[in-house]
């Protein structure tokens, strides 16, 4: 996505607000999408010059939920609610809504950085070493081996069920 300097945005917004030209004329003159200029004007009207500056924020799950509730209660569009709450990424609210509908409040707590951290700290299962006798293994190693065997067993059961369903479908297929 192309980033525009705050002073460039400010100049275009002022050009519009002074009535020199409309959205379409200004956007064509400067080679930007009309909808982008409309967003800049809306942000400026609600938040002043600060609404045109770049902003990087980590939103809390409570804040995300309050944004979604306001949107649902007042039947607001994603764009409108992002302007009201000064959320510069207009796609963010839509992502939050999909995450909330899929996973509830837990879906709002996950951020891209926390997901990356969680992936690196998650327990990784490795195949147990059969050369070490069970009596010499620690409790954690034995539990890890049991978990490995359970995962392997579940995988093989799913694979077997898939193969059987394919064979059944082929047998029932008219020739």
N, C-alpha and C positions, 0 to 999 in steps of 0.2 A: 504494500500500500504506500502511495506517495505521501510524504509528510510536507505540510506547508508551514512556513514561518508565521508566527503570531502577527507580525506587523503586516504581512500580506493579507491575512484573513481580516484584520482590523480595517485595512484600506478598502477592501471589497465590501465589507459590512457597512462602513460609513458611506460608501458610494451608493449603496442601496437605500440606506436610511435617509440620506439627503434627497432622495427622489430623482437622482440623476438618470437612473435607468432601472428597469425591472430585473427580476431574477434571470430570465432567459437571456436578455441582452448582455448583462454583466458576465454570466457564466460562459457565453459564447466568446465574448471579448477576451477572456482570460483562459479559455480552454479547460474549464472545470465543469463537473456535473452540476446541473441546476439544483438537484436535491442536496448536494453538499453545501452550496451557498445558503440554501434555506435552513439547513441545520446550524450553520455558523450564526446566522441572524437570530435564530431561536435561542441558541446558547448565549449570545451576547445580550439579548433582551432580558433573559432570566438571571444571568450570572455576571454580566458586565465583561470587561476585558479579560478577566480571569477565565471566563468560559471559552476563550479562544486559544489559551496556552496549552501546551502538552501537559499531560497528567498521567502519572503511573501510580496506581493505588491497588492494594490488596483489600478486597471487600470481605467483611466477616459474613458467616452464614446467617446471622440475625439480620444484617443489613439487606442481604440478598432476598431473604424471606419477606422483609417489610416492603421492598420494591415490588415483589411479585404480588403480595396481597393488595397493595395500592392499585396495581395495574388491573387485577381481577375485580376488585370492589368498584372501581370507577370506570371500568370498561375502556382502559387506555390502550393505545397501540404501543408496540415495543419502542418505536422512535420517540413517542411523546413521553413515556415514562423515563427513558434514558436522558432526555433533556431536563426533565423536572429534577431528577436526582443527580444531575451533572455526571453522568456515566458516558465517557467519550466513545467507548467502543459500543456502537449500536447493536452489534450482534451478541454482546455479553448477556443481555437480559433474556434473549431467546435461548441461549445455551443454559442459563440458570433454570429457565422454565422446563426445558426438556430433562435436565438432570433431576429436578425436583419431582417431576411426574414419574421418572423412571426409578428413582432411589429414595424419594422422600427427603427429609432434612439432611440425611447423610450425603446426598448428592450435592448439596450446596456447600458442604464443608471441604470438598476436595478441590484444591487448586493445582494448576500445572506443576508448581514447584513441589508441593507436598506429595503429589502422585509420584514424581521422580524420586523423591526421598524414600517414600514407602516402598517403591519397587526395589531399591537398592538394599533396604533393611529387611525385607521380607525373608522368611525362612526358606532357604532353597534346599530341596530334597536331592540327595545324591544316592546313587545306587549303593547299597551296603556292600562292604568288603567281605566275601565269603571265606577268605583265608584266615580271618581272626575267629577263634572259637567263641561261642556265645558266653561262656563263663568269664572271659576276659573283657567283654564289652561293658561299657558303662550303661547306666539306666537310660540316659539320653540317646545313646547309640541304638539300644534295643527298641526304644519307642520310635526312633526315626526309621528303623528297619520295618517295624510293623506298619507304620504309615506308608512307607514305600510299597509294601506288599498289598496294602489295601488299595492304593491308587492303581497299581498294576492290575489287580483283580478287577476293579471297577472298569478300567479301560478295556480289558479283554472281554468282559461281559457286554459292554456297549458294542464293541467290534463284532462279537458273535451275533448279537441281536440285529445289527445292521446287515450282516451277511445273510442271516436267515430271512430277513424281510425282503432282501433283493431276490433270493432264490424263490421265495414264495410268490413274489410278484411275477417272476419269469414263468413259473409253473402255471399260474392262473391266467397268463396272457393268452388270448386266442391266437391260433395259428393261421 
